[in-house]
């Protein structure tokens, strides 16, 4: 019988990365490992009576816009495909120096450029160092296990 599995020597960081890269939060081998990450995301906008704190399970690879919708937070949006720029938000990483690297997709990079929300410096930092820019498209941004402050004006493309 041919074995239908592969063995990996995984560190905790490997497991975290694997879970973040996939839609599954369970790795099944001789052991079953369930990994659910919690992030704390604070939403703030002049159109909200007060800031809202949300703690999504982020192993599901939800986009920020989906999390906002689930929690009745009215980030403007139209295309939900990175093209219109309506859902632009400003992100502050609350974990200090430990900002996670992120590879902007071409779609998000172009979307941000088209609405003038990706500075040359931010674009360079994103492509060279995988550092996330200050502005993101909520429909494209996948929430990881980082704590974030998300600010938006309530006007389409207005962050
Ligand atoms: S909704 Fe159009 S770019 Fe996000």
Boltz pocket constraint, residues with backbone or C-beta under 6 A from the ligand:
constraints:
  - pocket:
      binder: B
      contacts: [[A, 76], [A, 77], [A, 78], [A, 79], [A, 80], [A, 81], [A, 82], [A, 83], [A, 84], [A, 85], [A, 86], [A, 87], [A, 88], [A, 111], [A, 137], [A, 138], [A, 139], [A, 140]]
      max_distance: 6.0
